[in-house]
């Protein structure tokens, strides 16, 4: 007897709370497949196109558009309706000549915003890992499962943000997770707000690291894993 394949759908009532979809209209909805973002931090591409951006009207129309290669994500054509689209991903809709970026906004951890076409080749990537590999080179892992290899001379550490070229696969610029950097809050009721880091409190084996960030409401202390550096005085890309 053959193995049962992965279920490509889920109950709407079990979908992540931030998905802006009707919960009682139908019983099931597309689920995300394994990929660069986990389900609790992403939208399935089919749901994003049909229910959020509303560039298609039915699942059949969505599937047809994807199979025809009409929707690049981060410059790569994706044909699966369940492909996970997450934080800072760039979505191109050639039929409407529009480009979107997924960002936190108004307390929602993921919201597509329209961006200038000149920015479609650039993506903000948070460094989440750093490893020395064969030959003394250094591999940097990003929040979206991408990685890039450097020669070890780069002054990049986990927590920093890189402006990444999607076409050349190279780092164009780096912003350190340091005092004075401009940070974007990615989760919680303050998701989408930006403020400058005033202090960084290192963590240890049992406690997370925290950072004090200056917002309009005052200074708040947040775990550093909720913060995403986006520039110095102002965001380097439209967010």
C-alpha positions in Angstrom: 0.0 0.0 0.0 1.4 3.4 -1.0 2.0 6.2 1.4 -0.6 8.9 1.7 0.5 12.2 0.3 0.6 15.5 2.2 -2.8 17.1 2.7 -2.9 20.3 0.8 -5.8 21.8 2.6 -6.8 22.7 6.2 -9.9 23.7 8.0 -10.5 27.5 7.8 -11.2 27.6 11.6 -7.6 26.3 12.2 -5.9 28.8 9.9 -3.5 31.3 11.5 -5.4 34.2 13.2 -3.8 36.8 10.9 -5.1 35.3 7.7 -7.7 37.7 6.4 -10.1 35.1 5.1 -13.8 34.3 5.9 -13.9 31.6 8.5 -17.4 30.2 7.9 -17.8 30.7 4.1 -16.3 27.3 3.3 -15.0 24.5 5.4 -11.5 24.1 3.9 -8.8 26.4 2.6 -5.3 25.9 1.0 -2.6 25.0 3.5 1.1 26.0 3.1 3.6 23.4 1.9 7.1 23.0 3.5 9.3 25.8 2.3 11.2 29.0 3.3 8.6 30.1 5.9 6.6 28.2 8.5 2.8 28.2 8.3 2.4 30.6 11.3 4.5 33.2 9.5 3.3 32.9 5.9 0.4 32.9 3.5 -0.1 30.1 0.8 0.5 31.8 -2.5 -3.0 30.7 -3.7 -4.7 32.4 -0.7 -2.6 35.5 -1.1 -3.6 35.9 -4.8 -7.3 35.1 -4.4 -8.3 36.3 -1.0 -5.8 39.0 -0.1 -4.6 40.7 -3.3 -7.8 39.6 -5.1 -6.1 39.3 -8.5 -7.9 36.1 -9.2 -11.4 35.0 -8.3 -11.4 31.2 -8.0 -9.0 28.5 -7.1 -9.1 27.2 -10.7 -8.2 30.6 -12.1 -5.4 30.9 -9.5 -3.9 27.5 -10.3 -4.0 28.3 -14.1 -2.2 31.6 -13.6 0.5 29.9 -11.5 1.0 27.0 -13.9 1.5 29.5 -16.7 4.3 31.0 -14.8 2.8 34.4 -14.3 3.7 35.1 -10.6 7.4 35.4 -9.7 8.2 35.4 -5.9 11.6 36.9 -5.2 12.4 36.7 -8.9 11.6 33.0 -9.2 8.4 31.7 -10.8 6.4 29.6 -8.4 3.7 27.3 -9.7 2.3 25.8 -6.4 -0.8 27.4 -4.8 0.5 26.2 -1.4 4.0 27.8 -1.7 4.6 29.8 1.5 5.0 33.6 1.1 6.4 35.3 4.2 8.2 38.4 5.6 9.9 40.7 3.1 9.1 38.4 0.1 8.6 40.3 -3.1 5.6 39.4 -5.3 5.3 40.4 -8.9 2.0 40.6 -10.7 3.0 41.2 -14.4 -0.7 41.3 -15.5 -1.4 44.4 -13.5 2.2 45.7 -13.6 2.4 45.8 -9.8 5.0 44.7 -7.3 4.3 43.9 -3.6 6.3 43.3 -0.5 5.1 41.4 2.6 5.6 43.4 5.7 4.1 43.7 9.2 1.5 46.5 9.4 -1.1 47.9 11.8 -0.6 45.0 14.3 -0.8 42.4 11.5 2.4 40.3 11.1 2.0 40.1 7.3 0.4 42.5 4.9 1.2 43.1 1.2 2.1 46.7 0.3 2.7 48.0 -3.2 6.3 49.1 -3.8 8.1 50.9 -6.7 9.2 48.6 -9.5 12.8 49.7 -9.1 12.8 47.9 -5.7 11.7 44.5 -7.0 15.3 43.2 -7.2 16.1 44.2 -3.6 15.1 42.3 -0.4 15.8 42.9 3.2 17.1 39.7 4.8 17.7 39.2 8.5 20.8 37.2 9.4 19.8 34.3 11.7 23.0 32.1 11.5 26.7 32.3 10.7 28.9 29.3 10.1 32.5 28.8 9.1 32.7 26.2 6.2 35.4 24.5 4.2 38.1 26.8 3.0 37.7 29.3 5.8 34.7 30.9 4.1 31.6 32.0 6.1 28.0 31.1 5.3 25.3 33.5 6.4 21.8 32.1 6.8 18.8 34.5 6.4 15.3 34.4 7.9 13.8 33.2 4.6 16.1 30.1 4.4 18.3 31.7 1.8 22.0 31.8 2.4 25.1 33.5 1.0 28.8 32.6 1.3 31.4 35.3 2.2 35.2 35.2 2.5 35.1 35.9 6.2 36.1 39.6 5.9 32.5 40.8 6.2 31.6 42.3 9.6 28.2 40.7 9.7 26.7 39.0 12.8 23.3 37.3 13.5 20.6 39.9 14.0 22.0 42.2 11.3 20.0 43.0 8.2 21.4 42.7 4.6 20.0 44.4 1.5 20.1 41.4 -0.8 20.1 41.5 -4.6 17.7 38.8 -5.9 19.2 38.7 -9.4 23.0 38.6 -8.5 22.5 36.8 -5.2 24.9 39.2 -3.5 24.8 41.4 -0.4 24.5 45.1 -1.4 24.5 46.7 2.0 24.4 45.7 5.7 22.8 47.3 8.7 24.0 46.2 12.1 21.8 45.3 15.1 23.3 48.1 17.1 22.4 51.0 19.3 20.9 53.8 17.1 19.7 51.4 14.3 16.1 51.7 13.1 14.1 48.6 14.0 10.8 47.3 12.7 8.6 45.3 15.1 7.4 42.2 13.3 4.9 40.6 15.8 2.4 41.5 18.4 0.0 44.5 18.8 2.9 46.9 17.8 3.7 45.0 14.6 4.6 47.5 11.8 5.9 50.2 14.1 9.5 51.4 13.8 11.8 53.0 16.3 15.4 53.5 17.1 17.2 51.1 19.4 18.4 52.8 22.6 19.8 49.8 24.5 20.6 46.2 23.9 20.3 43.8 26.8 22.3 40.5 26.1 20.6 37.2 26.9 22.0 34.0 28.4 21.2 30.3 28.5 17.9 30.9 30.3 16.9 34.4 29.2 16.2 36.0 25.9 18.1 39.1 24.7 16.1 42.3 24.8 16.3 45.7 23.3 14.9 49.1 24.3 13.3 50.8 21.3 12.0 54.3 21.2 8.5 54.6 19.8 6.0 57.5 19.7 4.3 56.1 22.8 7.6 56.0 24.7 10.4 53.5 25.2 9.4 49.9 25.3 11.5 46.7 25.9 11.0 43.9 23.4 12.7 40.6 22.7 15.3 41.0 19.9 13.8 38.2 17.8 10.7 40.5 17.3 12.9 43.2 15.8 14.1 43.6 12.2 16.6 46.3 11.4 15.5 48.3 8.3 18.0 51.2 8.2 19.5 54.0 10.3 17.5 57.2 10.2 14.8 56.0 7.8 13.9 52.7 6.1 16.3 51.9 3.3 13.4 50.3 1.3 9.7 50.9 1.2 8.0 49.1 4.1 
